[in-house]
């Protein structure tokens, strides 16, 4: 199948834009690899320190068996990461059986955005990505590892780990997931209770019961937010094994996939004949494939920031125009909550990523000729893992959708485009996701109400101040202001106003959750207000037009350009719950349109 013209053109544009940085990156990882396995260059004293606690220290000291380093984001507060507690023992056994040694190189922090939504701790969330990259870098700095295994799932954790894997791009990298929790209370029912609580129709007891019935066991939350978008991304980029993203924890298939991942980590080191540095897997084609997957699945807008940061660590420069152009050419093939009623377990059962990748390859929307940890091109990712005893074999995956209400062919999709739009106008540059927004709500022209934080919006809602069509502007929410927290706690409020018949929209230099849905939201607006961006000049009563059809975002005030920007008061976000520790991060964070990075 001939590659789609847009995919070809965007890939070439990225390659040309990144020519110098990518070439410098590849030279860097080639220099790091040219001496061969790193442990051979450690002194005897260095090695003795590294092996002292190992049962197989003599093997490590006297043989050339590959040594696999585990970087783990385990903690048992995140349901998605709790299963990783047992993984090091599984990986050690599998590594030994494959002729390798294994060490836990280090751990990285992993916070739960579900716990911190609407709370001060959320202002650390985005920067935790860069902390994770730094912590993984410290773990790998011992220079003892011939291959690496990364254990992570959730919102900032996978992007941070990928940034580290790219930085240590001469070391092979295998990402091993934990899988989603079994289905609980349907996500649309949970959302309905949230809206009822926001409207004062039910009490906290009913709300708590609904939340506990939805988030009920170990595993990733089952809606298609950032965490599950991360898992999709790793599969589309060839950093997971085929079909491994959405297998439930604690099952024989899940453990067998983990064993198979370790076997690949042992096979692709510089000691054998299949050497596959992580930096070679993460090329322009792989990132384009990841963006295609994001659009075809209707995934999280958070990845519009994370993917550029990951790519930059590999010397590749992305722009939001790349996301927009790919979105315009890639059909929306899935309806998974919040873009539909199904959860990721239903999506996986309907044919999942293997079916989708096969469809996209057949229509020329994916690069087939990429390097993957599976040792194949992307066509290997149309296969489905099956248990044969306690081993994995890969069979042909689904060639037909098993539920066309959840997953549809690329030639008969739910929507012609992926639903992500680039926005430009006198209010700045940003994005909007419209895949779950009704067509009659994709153009909103109304008076602005301007707020400096989300609590002010909630106060105004409780006071009954929203009585007409409104564009809610929430500014000073960018990375340089307060760390760019998600504003997902505003979704139930805005949905209530919308259900009352008002036309409402959100415009912000902050983020919305990957679980955002039917309310039009212009997000990641850059330059951000705290550095004098245009949102700092918007006033209550200004007519603002958000047009997701033409991709424009404008304030119609005649004196808009001549106004002095409102000043940002950093006081409320400068201290408490560790926020004071992140002042250096806020001072240097890049713009959201470039990934809001600190360390890249």
C-alpha positions in Angstrom: 0.0 0.0 0.0 1.3 3.5 -0.9 1.9 5.8 2.0 -0.8 8.4 2.4 0.5 11.8 0.9 -0.1 13.7 4.1 1.7 11.2 6.3 4.6 11.3 3.8 4.6 15.1 3.7 4.4 15.6 7.5 7.2 13.0 8.0 9.4 14.8 5.5 8.7 18.1 7.2 9.6 16.8 10.6 12.8 15.2 9.2 13.8 18.5 7.5 13.0 20.5 10.6 15.0 18.1 12.8 18.0 17.5 10.5 20.6 19.0 12.7 19.3 18.0 16.1 18.6 14.4 15.0 22.0 14.0 13.4 23.7 15.3 16.5 21.6 12.9 18.6 22.4 9.8 16.5 26.1 10.7 16.7 25.9 11.0 20.5 24.3 7.6 21.0 26.7 6.0 18.5 29.6 7.4 20.5 28.1 6.0 23.7 27.7 2.5 22.0 31.0 2.2 20.2 33.0 0.9 23.2 30.6 -2.1 23.5 29.0 -3.2 26.8 29.6 -0.7 29.5 30.3 -2.9 32.4 33.5 -4.1 30.8 35.0 -0.6 31.3 34.2 -0.4 35.0 37.1 -0.9 37.4 37.1 -3.9 39.7 36.1 -1.7 42.6 33.3 -0.2 40.6 32.0 -3.6 39.7 32.3 -5.0 43.2 30.1 -2.2 44.5 27.6 -2.8 41.7 27.3 -6.6 42.3 27.8 -6.8 46.1 24.2 -7.6 47.0 23.5 -9.9 44.0 23.1 -13.7 44.4 24.8 -14.2 41.0 27.6 -11.7 41.6 30.2 -14.2 40.4 28.3 -14.6 37.1 28.2 -10.8 36.7 31.9 -10.4 37.4 33.3 -13.2 35.3 31.0 -13.6 32.3 29.6 -11.5 29.5 26.0 -12.3 30.1 23.8 -9.3 29.4 22.7 -7.3 32.5 19.2 -5.9 32.3 18.3 -2.8 34.4 14.8 -2.3 35.6 13.5 1.2 36.1 10.2 0.9 38.0 7.5 3.4 38.8 5.9 1.0 41.4 3.9 2.3 44.2 0.6 0.8 45.7 -1.3 4.1 45.7 -1.7 4.1 42.0 -4.0 1.2 41.0 -2.3 1.1 37.6 1.2 0.6 39.2 0.3 -1.6 42.1 0.8 -4.8 40.0 4.4 -3.8 39.4 5.3 -4.9 42.9 5.7 -8.5 41.7 7.4 -7.7 38.4 11.0 -7.6 39.5 10.9 -11.2 40.7 9.2 -12.3 37.4 11.7 -10.3 35.4 14.7 -11.8 37.3 13.4 -15.4 36.7 12.7 -14.7 33.1 16.1 -13.0 32.7 18.0 -15.8 34.2 16.2 -18.3 32.0 17.1 -16.2 29.0 20.8 -16.2 30.0 20.8 -12.7 31.5 21.3 -11.1 34.9 18.8 -8.5 36.2 19.0 -5.6 38.7 16.5 -3.0 39.7 18.4 0.1 38.6 16.1 2.5 40.4 12.7 3.8 41.1 10.9 6.9 39.9 8.0 8.8 41.5 4.5 8.3 40.2 1.7 10.5 41.2 -2.0 10.0 40.5 -3.8 12.8 38.8 -7.1 11.3 39.9 -6.1 11.9 43.5 -4.8 15.5 42.9 -7.6 16.7 40.5 -8.6 20.2 41.7 -6.1 20.1 44.5 -2.8 22.0 45.0 -0.8 18.8 44.3 -2.0 18.9 40.7 0.3 21.9 40.2 3.3 19.4 40.5 1.8 16.9 38.1 3.2 18.1 34.8 6.7 18.7 36.2 6.7 15.2 37.7 7.3 14.1 34.1 10.7 15.9 34.1 11.5 14.6 37.6 10.8 11.1 36.4 13.2 11.6 33.5 15.8 12.9 35.9 15.3 10.0 38.3 15.5 7.4 35.6 18.7 9.1 34.4 20.2 8.7 37.8 19.2 5.1 37.9 21.0 4.4 34.5 24.0 6.6 35.4 25.7 3.6 37.0 26.6 2.5 33.5 26.1 -1.2 34.3 23.3 -2.2 31.9 23.3 -3.8 28.5 19.5 -3.4 28.2 16.7 -1.8 30.1 13.1 -2.5 31.1 10.7 0.3 32.0 7.7 -0.3 34.2 5.2 2.5 34.0 1.7 3.3 32.9 0.1 6.5 33.9 -0.1 10.1 32.8 3.4 11.7 33.2 5.2 8.5 34.0 5.5 6.9 30.5 6.4 10.3 28.9 9.1 10.8 31.5 10.4 7.3 31.1 10.5 7.7 27.3 12.5 10.9 27.7 15.0 9.0 29.8 15.1 6.0 27.4 15.8 8.4 24.5 18.5 10.2 26.5 20.2 6.8 27.1 19.3 5.9 23.5 22.3 3.6 23.1 20.7 1.1 25.5 17.9 -1.1 24.2 14.6 -0.4 26.0 11.5 -2.5 26.4 8.4 -1.0 28.0 6.2 -3.5 29.9 2.7 -2.5 31.0 0.5 -3.7 33.8 -2.9 -3.6 32.0 -6.4 -2.1 32.8 -8.5 -3.0 35.8 -11.6 -5.1 34.9 -14.7 -3.1 34.0 -16.7 -1.6 36.9 -19.5 0.9 37.0 -19.8 2.2 33.4 -18.0 5.5 32.9 -21.1 7.3 31.6 -23.0 6.4 34.7 -20.1 7.7 36.9 -20.1 10.9 34.9 -23.8 11.3 35.3 -23.5 11.1 39.1 -20.7 13.6 39.0 -23.0 16.1 37.2 -25.8 15.4 39.5 -23.6 16.1 42.5 -22.3 19.3 40.9 -26.0 20.4 40.4 -26.9 19.5 44.0 -29.2 16.7 43.0 -27.4 13.9 44.9 -25.2 13.9 48.0 -21.7 12.9 48.7 -22.6 9.4 49.7 -24.0 8.7 46.3 -21.0 10.3 44.6 -18.6 8.2 46.7 -20.4 5.0 46.0 -20.3 5.7 42.2 -16.6 6.6 42.3 -15.7 3.5 44.3 -17.7 1.2 42.0 -15.8 2.7 39.0 -12.3 2.7 40.4 -12.4 -0.6 42.2 -9.3 -2.8 41.7 -5.7 -3.0 40.6 -5.0 -1.9 37.1 -5.3 1.2 34.9 -8.6 3.2 35.1 -10.7 2.0 32.2 -11.7 5.2 30.5 -9.6 6.3 27.5 -7.6 9.1 29.2 -3.9 9.8 29.2 -2.8 6.6 30.9 -4.4 4.3 28.3 -3.4 6.7 25.5 0.2 6.2 26.7 -0.2 2.4 26.4 -1.6 2.8 22.8 1.4 5.1 22.0 4.0 2.5 23.2 2.4 -0.1 21.0 2.1 2.1 17.9 5.8 3.1 18.4 7.0 -0.4 18.7 8.2 -0.1 22.3 5.6 -2.7 23.7 5.2 -6.2 22.4 2.2 -6.6 20.1 -1.2 -6.9 21.8 0.2 -6.3 25.3 -1.3 -2.9 26.2 -4.8 -3.9 27.4 -4.4 -7.3 29.0 -5.7 -7.3 32.6 -3.4 -7.6 35.6 -3.0 -10.9 37.4 -3.8 -13.1 34.5 -1.6 -15.9 33.0 -1.5 -14.0 29.7 -0.3 -10.9 31.4 2.6 -12.7 33.1 3.6 -14.5 30.0 3.7 -11.2 28.1 6.0 -9.8 30.8 8.3 -12.9 30.4 8.3 -12.4 26.6 9.3 -8.7 27.1 12.3 -9.7 29.2 13.4 -12.2 26.6 13.3 -9.5 24.0 15.3 -7.2 26.3 18.0 -9.9 26.6 18.0 -10.6 22.9 18.6 -7.0 21.6 21.7 -6.1 23.5 25.0 -5.2 22.0 26.3 -8.6 23.0 24.2 -10.4 20.4 23.3 -10.2 16.8 20.1 -8.2 17.2 21.4 -5.0 18.8 18.6 -2.4 18.8 19.4 0.8 20.5 16.3 2.6 21.8 17.2 5.8 19.9 17.0 3.9 16.6 13.4 2.7 17.4 12.4 6.3 18.3 12.8 7.9 14.9 10.6 10.3 12.9 8.4 7.5 11.5 7.8 6.0 14.9 6.6 9.4 16.3 4.4 10.0 13.3 2.9 6.5 13.8 2.2 7.4 17.4 0.4 10.6 16.4 -1.7 8.6 13.9 -2.7 6.2 16.7 -3.6 9.1 18.9 -6.0 10.5 16.3 -7.5 7.2 15.2 -8.3 6.3 18.8 -9.5 9.8 19.9 -6.8 9.8 22.6 -5.8 12.3 25.3 -4.9 15.9 24.5 -2.2 15.7 27.1 -0.1 13.7 24.6 -0.1 16.8 22.3 2.3 18.1 24.9 4.1 14.9 25.9 4.9 13.6 22.5 6.9 16.7 21.5 8.9 16.5 24.8 9.6 12.8 24.2 10.6 13.4 20.6 12.9 16.3 21.5 14.8 14.0 23.8 15.5 11.9 20.7 16.5 15.0 18.6 13.2 15.3 16.8 11.3 18.6 16.7 7.5 18.4 16.5 5.0 21.2 16.1 1.2 21.3 16.7 0.8 21.8 13.0 2.0 18.2 12.6 -0.8 16.9 14.9 -3.4 19.1 13.1 -2.4 17.9 9.6 -2.3 14.2 10.7 -5.7 14.6 12.4 -7.2 16.0 9.3 -6.2 12.8 7.4 -6.7 10.1 9.9 -10.2 8.8 10.6 -11.6 8.3 14.1 -12.0 4.6 14.3 -12.9 4.1 18.0 -15.6 5.2 20.4 -14.2 4.7 23.9 -15.3 6.8 26.9 -15.4 9.8 27.0 -15.9 9.7 23.2 -18.4 6.8 23.6 -19.9 4.4 26.1 -17.3 1.6 25.9 -14.2 1.3 28.1 -10.8 0.0 27.1 -11.7 -3.6 28.0 -14.6 -3.5 25.5 -12.3 -1.9 22.9 -9.7 -4.6 23.3 -12.3 -7.3 23.0 -13.7 -5.7 19.8 -10.3 -6.2 18.1 -8.2 -3.5 19.8 -5.0 -2.1 18.6 -4.1 -5.0 16.4 -7.2 -4.6 14.3 -6.7 -0.8 14.1 -3.0 -1.1 13.1 -3.9 -3.5 10.4 -6.6 -1.2 9.0 -4.3 1.8 9.1 -1.5 0.0 7.4 -3.9 -1.2 4.6 -5.0 2.4 4.0 -1.4 3.7 3.9 -1.8 5.8 7.1 1.1 4.2 9.0 4.8 3.7 8.3 5.2 -0.1 8.1 9.0 0.0 7.7 10.0 0.9 11.3 12.2 -0.8 13.9 10.4 -2.3 16.8 11.4 -4.3 19.9 9.5 -7.2 18.3 12.1 -7.6 15.7 9.6 -6.9 12.9 8.1 -3.9 11.1 4.8 -2.6 12.3 3.0 -5.3 10.4 4.0 -7.6 13.3 1.7 -5.5 15.5 -1.4 -6.8 13.8 -0.9 -10.1 15.6 -2.6 -11.2 18.8 -0.9 -12.9 21.7 -2.2 -16.3 22.8 -1.1 -18.7 25.6 0.4 -22.0 24.6 1.1 -23.6 28.0 2.9 -20.8 29.8 4.4 -19.4 26.6 3.2 -16.8 24.2 2.5 -17.4 20.6 1.3 -14.7 18.2 -1.6 -15.6 15.9 -3.3 -13.5 13.3 -5.3 -10.8 15.0 -8.9 -9.7 14.2 -9.4 -8.9 10.6 -13.0 -7.8 11.2 -14.3 -5.6 14.0 -16.1 -7.6 16.6 -18.3 -4.7 17.6 -18.8 -1.9 15.2 -20.4 0.4 17.8 -16.9 0.5 19.4 -14.4 -0.1 16.6 -14.9 0.6 12.9 -12.9 0.1 9.7 -10.7 2.9 8.5 -12.9 3.1 5.4 -16.1 3.4 7.4 -15.1 5.3 10.5 -17.1 7.2 13.2 -15.7 10.4 11.8 -13.6 11.4 8.8 -10.9 13.1 11.0 -9.2 12.5 14.3 -10.9 15.5 15.9 -7.9 17.5 17.0 -7.7 21.0 15.7 -5.0 23.6 15.8 -6.2 27.1 16.9 -4.7 30.4 15.9 -5.9 33.9 16.5 -5.2 37.1 18.4 -5.6 35.1 21.6 -2.7 32.9 20.8 -2.1 29.4 19.6 -3.5 26.2 21.0 -5.6 23.1 20.4 -9.1 21.8 20.8 -10.4 18.2 20.7 -13.8 18.0 19.1 -14.4 14.3 18.7 -16.9 14.2 21.5 -18.3 17.8 21.0 -21.6 18.0 19.1 -21.3 19.7 15.7 -23.6 22.6 16.7 -21.3 23.5 19.6 -18.1 23.7 17.7 -18.5 27.4 17.1 -19.1 29.5 20.2 -19.4 33.3 20.2 -20.2 34.8 23.5 -19.2 37.2 26.3 -16.1 36.3 28.2 -16.0 35.7 32.0 -12.4 35.9 33.1 -11.0 34.0 36.1 -7.5 33.5 37.5 -8.1 30.0 38.9 -10.6 27.2 38.7 -11.9 27.8 42.3 -13.2 31.2 41.2 -15.2 29.4 38.4 -16.7 27.0 41.0 -17.7 29.9 43.3 -19.4 31.8 40.4 -21.3 28.6 39.5 -22.5 28.0 43.0 -23.6 31.7 43.2 -25.7 31.2 40.0 -23.8 33.7 38.0 -23.8 31.8 34.7 -27.2 32.7 33.1 -26.2 33.3 29.5 -24.0 31.9 26.8 -20.4 32.3 28.1 -16.8 31.8 27.1 -15.1 30.9 30.4 -11.5 32.2 30.3 -9.3 30.6 33.0 -5.8 32.2 32.7 -2.5 32.0 34.6 -2.7 28.2 34.4 0.4 27.7 32.1 3.6 26.0 33.1 5.4 29.2 34.0 2.6 30.3 36.2 1.5 27.4 38.4 2.8 24.3 36.7 -0.1 23.9 34.3 -2.6 21.8 36.3 -5.4 19.9 34.6 -8.7 21.7 35.0 -10.8 18.5 34.7 -12.8 19.4 37.9 -14.5 22.1 35.8 -15.9 19.6 33.3 -19.0 18.6 35.4 -19.8 22.3 36.0 -19.5 23.3 32.4 -21.5 20.2 31.4 -24.3 21.2 33.7 -24.5 24.7 32.1 -24.5 23.1 28.7 -27.3 20.7 29.7 -29.3 23.7 30.8 -29.3 25.0 27.2 -26.4 27.5 27.4 -23.6 27.6 24.9 -20.4 27.5 26.9 -16.8 27.0 26.1 -13.5 27.0 28.1 -10.4 29.0 26.9 -7.3 28.4 29.0 -3.5 28.3 29.0 -3.9 25.3 31.2 -4.7 21.7 30.4 -7.8 19.6 30.4 -7.8 15.9 31.4 -7.6 13.1 28.9 -11.1 12.4 30.1 -12.5 15.7 28.8 -15.5 15.4 26.6 -18.5 17.2 25.3 -17.7 20.8 26.3 -15.6 22.7 23.8 -12.3 23.6 25.4 -9.5 25.6 23.8 -6.4 24.5 25.8 -2.6 24.9 25.9 -3.0 28.6 24.7 0.5 30.0 24.1 2.1 32.4 24.9 0.7 31.9 28.4 -0.9 34.8 30.3 1.8 34.9 33.0 4.5 35.9 30.5 2.2 38.6 29.0 0.4 36.4 26.5 -2.9 37.6 24.9 -5.1 36.0 27.5 -3.8 38.5 30.0 -5.6 41.2 28.0 -9.1 39.7 28.0 -11.7 41.4 30.1 -15.2 40.5 31.3 -17.7 41.2 28.7 -15.4 41.0 25.7 -16.9 39.0 22.8 -14.7 35.9 22.2 -15.2 33.5 19.3 -13.9 30.0 19.5 -14.3 28.5 16.0 -13.2 24.8 15.9 -14.4 24.6 12.3 -12.0 27.2 10.9 -9.5 26.8 13.7 -9.6 30.4 15.0 -9.7 31.9 18.5 -10.2 35.6 18.7 -11.3 38.5 21.0 -13.3 41.1 19.2 -12.6 44.1 21.5 -11.5 47.1 19.4 -8.8 48.1 21.8 -7.5 44.6 22.5 -4.0 45.0 21.1 -3.4 48.3 23.0 -4.4 47.0 26.4 -1.9 46.5 29.2 -1.8 42.8 30.3 -3.2 41.9 33.7 -0.4 41.0 36.1 0.1 37.5 37.5 0.2 37.0 41.3 2.4 33.9 42.0 1.6 33.9 45.7 -1.2 31.4 45.7 0.8 28.8 43.8 4.2 29.5 45.1 4.2 27.3 48.3 2.5 24.5 50.0 2.5 20.7 49.2 6.0 21.0 47.8 5.2 23.7 45.3 8.1 25.8 46.6 10.5 23.1 45.5 9.4 23.5 41.9 10.0 27.3 41.6 13.1 26.6 39.4 11.0 24.5 37.1 8.3 27.2 36.8 11.0 29.7 36.0 12.4 27.9 33.0 9.6 25.7 31.6 9.1 25.9 27.8 5.8 26.8 26.1 3.0 24.3 26.0 3.2 24.2 22.2 6.7 22.8 22.5 6.0 20.3 25.2 6.4 22.6 28.3 9.7 20.9 29.0 12.2 21.7 31.7 15.0 19.1 31.0 14.6 18.9 27.2 
